[in-house]
Amino acid sequence: MPATKSGFDRFIKTIGTFQSMKDDLDEDYYNDLEEIVNNVEEIVNNAMKKMSDRTGKYLHKLHELGDKKPDEDTLLKIIDNVPSCLSYEDDEGWLPIYSAAICEESVQYVPLLAKEGVEHNAGGDFARGGLLDENNVLKELAYRADTSQNADPLYLDVMKKLRKSKLLLREDIQDHKLLKWACSPGAPMRFEFLAGWCPEGLKTHRYLGLPIIHANIQYWPIDCFSTFLKTALMYHPNDLGLLFLKDDEGQTACERAFKRYGKDETMSAIGN
């Protein structure tokens, strides 16, 4: 017994048959059929919009799926079916790629979402697949640190994949102040990765008008200063890790640290 076709399949076949008979049909009759088709098309478009929105919500929840998370091939097929899902904004105005980036359980999907986002213009013409949407994914990748010790290597791996696919560029380090955002005790591997890619940036990049080491001292706790110093000593040993780098007022980083943290704590951090 032949398989029974669905109503939708029969409808599509019927449309094709009548279209092929257009020149042989009464004009009023054909126009009535065309109106029916247009009504159905509107219904189908609404259904596709609902399907896209539902898929977008699914992408926002990848971090909650546990063992039910899709592999990348499955996720790619899902996106190929409804690519507009990549542009679905949640109640916070976030794209799916941002939701993926801020959770250790889903950050591994970011390179795929970015690549497909570029293909389907997620976030707009200059958003680089959603990486540079108004919610800056690159910044999140640089500094985000979950409670797990696995966060830093996971996020580092994502950044390396983006660099390999040219979705993370060297100029992004300065343009989006990634050295500053990665300079924390929760992201030492990422900070070293970025510093190794752009070692002169440790000296020349600025945050809020200050050299990065000065900004760390001015606005963040001493463990950020320690993270900076450890890496800076690797790339600027002759400058003693930029301890004596001066700000625009002629104050060295060491002097600023003494004032902010106290001499004993500063010397302890330097000694360590």
Protein Blocks (a to p, Z undefined) as FASTA:
>chain_A
ZZdddfklmmmmmmmmmmmmmmmpcfklmmmmmmmmmmmmmmmmmmmmmmmmmmmmmmmm
mmmnmmmpccfklmmmmmmmmmmlmmpccfkopafklmmmmpmklmmmmmmmmmmmmmno
goijklnnolmgmbdfklmmmmgccfbfklmmmmmmmmmmmmmnopacfklmmmnommmm
mmcfklmmmmmmmmmmmmmlmmmpccehiafklmmmmmmcfklmmmmmmmmmmmmmmnnn
olmpccfkopafklmmmmmnopklmmmmmmZZ
